[in-house]
Amino acid sequence: MTGIKTTGEKKLMLFSGRAHPELAEEVAHQLGVSLVPTKAFDFANGEIYIRYQESARGADCFLMQSHTAPINKWIMEQLIMIDALKRASARSITVVIPSYGYARQDKKHRGREPISARLVADLLKTAGADRIVTVDLHTDQIQGFFDGPVDHLFALPVLADYVGAKVDRNKLTVVSPDAGRVRVADRWCDRLDAPLAIVHKRRDKDVANQVTVHEVVGDVQDRVCVLVDDMVDTGGTICAAADALFANGAADVIVTATHGILSGPAADRLKNSKVSEFVFTNTLPTPGELELDKITVLSMAPTIARAIREVFEDGSVTSLFEEQ
């Protein structure tokens, strides 16, 4: 059975692209539904073909797709899937994007640059999306790029409760890897009742071609430091921040991030780092070569499923976080 019947014969249907079907299966299990069977393949020239094998007429449709590598292919597949639902007379189309692509390109740093995060939002709307559900956007302002409701979910409760249950909170210090993540780190401090430290990056004026040095603001001596970030891509920035904490006397460092992009040299950097544990969520699939003992992956499926149910039942997604 693919739909949830309620009063008035409302019907929920859950669809998944090919980028990260494992997470979609978990969400379907949490909701007590099955993913709608979908025929999807690539033509020889790379064009994508989509056809749903059940009618979506009059249904509230939720389409899951994480923007992982190869990111442009999966975004295009999602747009085609939205278009197919629109033409199949879906009652509503909610796109569930656990990891939103191009989120780091949210503003112009210099002239003649695009704002690609806005372009992605415009493409989703033009294709036929009515609503977006996503997890830990790189910046909050991206919510305003989409002309419609955006439900912004947070991984903080999942990540923070995991860390808080395994570390002596009296020895814990929450660390922001840069000034831009201080607000998020501050929420961690409130939840774990822990002090805050910041890794400050600046240019070294005494050394030619030395881009930055890392200064630690706050007491980390003999503390278990939890570095909190929204994503880890190649691992260079977060591992350098961890090195700075160890250089300032930290007893241990744990890295947490919602989105484990983990591309390029990330595997070697994480493996060789002194960090004792890297904690990610499953908003993105974890590359096979990164199945290391020091990597822990926590599931966001229960949170996403609850948000989908609230949207479907015209409830409050915000209440999922106000009660915690």
N, C-alpha and C positions, 0 to 999 in steps of 0.2 A: 504494500500500500504506500503510495507516494504522497498523499495529501492528508492534512488534518481537517476533519469536518467539524464545524462549530455551528452555532445557531445562525440561521440565515444561509446555511450551506456555503459559508466561506471556505476556501480551500488553499492551503499552503503547499507550495511545491518547491523543492530544493534541487538546484542544478549545480554542476561543477564543471569548470574547465579542466584542462589537462595539466596545469602547472603544478598543483599540489593536491591531488585527489585524496591523499591520506587524511589531511585535516578535514576536508569536506565529509569524508566517511565518519570521522569522529563526531562532527557536528550533527550529522544525520542520526547517528546512534543516540546522541543526547536528546534530540527532538522526538525520537521514536518514529522516524519516517525513513524512507529509502530515497537515495538519489535518483532523479528521473533518468532513465536510460537515454543516452545521447550518442549518436553516431558522429564521430569527429575524426578527420584525417587530413593530411596534407597532400595536395597535388604535387606532381613532379617539379613544378616551378615554384613551390613554396606556398601557393595559395591555400587557404584553410576552408574546409567544408564542414558545415554543422547542420545536423537535423535531429530534432527531438523525436523520440519514439512514442510519446504520449501527448495528448492534447493539453494545451495550457490555457485554453479559452476560459476567461473569467476567473483565473486563479491569481492569487498573490504569489508572485514568483521571486525567489531569492537565489541569486546567481553568485557563486563563490569562485574567486580567482585571485591568487596571490601573484603579485608582480615580481617574479623571480627571473633569473637568467634562463633562456634568452628573453630579456624583458620586453623587447618590442614585439616579439611573436605573441607572447601571452596577453599583452594589452590588446593587440589586434584581434586575437581570438575572442577576448571578452566583448569587444565592440560588436563582432559578428554575432555572438550569442545573444546580446541584448537586442540587436536588430531582428533576429529570428523570433524572439519572444514578443516583440512589438507587433510583428506581422502575424503572429499566432493568436492575437487578440487577448494577451495577458491583461488581467485587471490592473495589476501594478507590477513594477519591476524594481526590486531593490538589489543593488550590486554590493556584495560583501567582499571587501578588499582587505584581507588581514595585513598586508604590507603594500602601501600605496607607492607606485613607481614615480620616479622623478621628483620625489618630495624634497630633495635637497636643492632643487632649482626652483625655489619659491619666491625669489626676488632678483632684481637686477643688481649685480655688484658693480658692473661697469657698463659703459655704453655698448649698444648693438648686441646685447645678450637677450635670449628669450626668457620667459617665465614659464618653464615647461610644466610645472605642477598645475598651473592654471589651464594650459592647453589640454592636459589629460582630463581635467574636470569638464572642460567644454566638449571634448570628444564623447565622454560618457553621457552627457546630457543630450547632445545631438543624436546619439545612437538610440536614445529612448529611455535612459535610466531615470527613475523618479526619485530615488533616494540612495544614499551611500551609507554603509556601515563599515567602519575601518578602525584600526588599532594603532594607537600611539603615532600620530602624524609627526613629522620632523619639526614642524612649527604649527601652532594653533591656527594661524591665519589661513591655512589651506582650506579650512572649513568654509571660509567665505568665498572660495573660488567656484563652488558648485551652486548652481541656481536651483536649490531645493534643499530638503532636510539632509543633514549629515549627523550621524550618530558616532561620536568619537569615544571609542572604548579605551580603557587603560589596563596595562599589564602590571602596574605597580602592586596591586593587592596580591597577585599570584607570585610575583618575584620576591616582594618584601617579606611575605609570610613564610616563604621557603627559607630565606636567609635567616630570618628572626628565629626560626625553629631549630636551627642547627648551630648558631653562634651565640656565645655568651654576650648578651646585649650590653652588659656593663663594660665590655672591652671593644665595642663596636663604634666605628666612625664612618659616617656616610661621606663619600667624596664625589664631587662634581668634576669631570675631566676637563671642563672649561667653563668660562663665565656663562655661556649660553644655556647650560643645563642646570643652573643653580636653582631655579624654581622647582624643577622636578626633584632634585636632590633634597630640597627643603621639605617636600611632601613625604619623602622617605624618612627624614628625621622625625617628623611628627608621628608617623606610624610606628617607628621603632624606638622612639624616645632616645635618639642618639645625636651626638654632636655632628657638626658639618665642617668639612674641609674642602678646599678648592685647589685644583692644579691650575696654576696661572702660566700661560705661555707668552713669552716675549722674545724679541730679538736680542741677541748678544752683541752689543756694540763693540766689544773688545776683540771679537774674532771675525775675520773676514769670511763672508759666505756662510756663516753659521746662522741658519734660519731662526731657530728658537732655542731657548732653554726653558726648563720647567721648574717653576718655583711653587712650593706647597704652602698655602695659606691655611693655617690651622694646625692643631696638635695631632700628629699621627704616631708619635713615638710609642712603640710597644703596643700599638692598637691593631685590631683586625679591621682593615679598610675595605669598604664595599664601594667600588667604582660603579656608578650608575649612568647608563647612556641609553639612547633610543635605538642605536644600531651599531654593529661592528662590521666593517667591510673588509679591508685588507688587514686590519689589526694593528697597523703602525701607530696610530694615535693613542689607542687605549693601552698598548704595551709600553709605549714611552711614558705614559702617565703612571703606570704601575711601577716602572723602574724608578721614577722620581719619588714615589712613596717609599719604596724599599730603601732608597738612598737617604731618606729622611727618618729612617728608623722604624718603619712599619713592621709589625710582627708577621703579618700575612695580608694578602690582597685577594679579594674575590671580585670578579668582574661580572656585572649583570647588564643585559641589553635585551630589548624586546625582539629586535630583528637581527638574526644572525645571517648577514649576507655572505660573509666569509668567502671572498673571492681572492684570486691571485695568490699572493704569498701568505695568506691568512693561516693555512695549515701549519706551515713551518714556524711562523711567529707564535702561534698559540702553543704549539708543542714545546718550543724552546723557552717560553716565558716562565718566570718564577711564580707567576700567578697560580694559586692552588686550585682554583675552580673558575670556569666560565659558565655562566648560567644564562641560557637563552629561552625564548618561547618557540613554539612551532608555527609561528606565522609564516615562516619560510621553511622549505625542506633543508635538512642539514646534509651537506655534501658527504659522500661515503668516506672520503679520506680523512674526515674530521670526526670520526667516531672514536674519540679519545676518552680515556678514563676521567680526565679533568673537565670534560664538557657534559653539562646537564641540560636537558631540554624539557621544559614544562609545557603542558598543554593549555592553550587558550580556548579549546573547544567548548568547555562548559560556559565560559563567559560569552562567547559568540552565540551559542545556542540560546542562552537566556535573552540576549539582545534581540535575536530574530523573533523569539516568541513574544516579547514585549511589543515589537513593531507590528507583528501580525494581529495581536489582540488589542491594539490601540492603547497599550500601556505606556509606562515611562521607562525609557532606557537609563535616564539619569538616576533613577531610584536604585539601580544596581550598584552604584558607587556611593550614594549618599548614606546607605544603610551600613556601610563597612567602616 
